[in-house]
Amino acid sequence: MSRRPYVREVSRTTWFFKHPRYMRYMAREVTCIFIGVYTVMLLVGLARLSQGQAPYEGFLAALRTPSSVLFHIAALCFSLYNTFTWFNVAPKALPIQVGEEYWPDSVVAGGHYVVWAGLSLFMLFWAGVL
């Protein structure tokens, strides 16, 4: 009989490949990198805008390059994935209790989607698109 306890080996770099739930979790975490880079890019745009017309026009020209367009498409896809996964996790993180009963998960997640759609429509209307 061995006195040493059994220690299961877990790879430090590929542990999340073992289960689909872990893969979805890591995918959601990786999306934050693209959202952070996009946020920094918006801050750079604001800095160029504060420096005057010529630097801002240079920034806009840089946004029209094919690599920038591809980055924006990837950032949009990753931000949508992040949003959908967080809205679907919301009922577990924020259960709403009325009396002794909890609201169904679909109502809580659906409420998030409705508010998201309403705010998006408001912003489009406010920006003059609608």
Protein Blocks (a to p, Z undefined) as FASTA:
>chain_A
ZZbdcdddddfklmmmmpmklmmmmmmmmmmmmmmmmmmmmmmmmmmmmnojklmmmmmm
mmmpmklmmmmmmmmmmmmmmmmmmmmmmmmmmccdehjbccdfklmmmmmmmmmmmmmm
mmmmmnomZZ
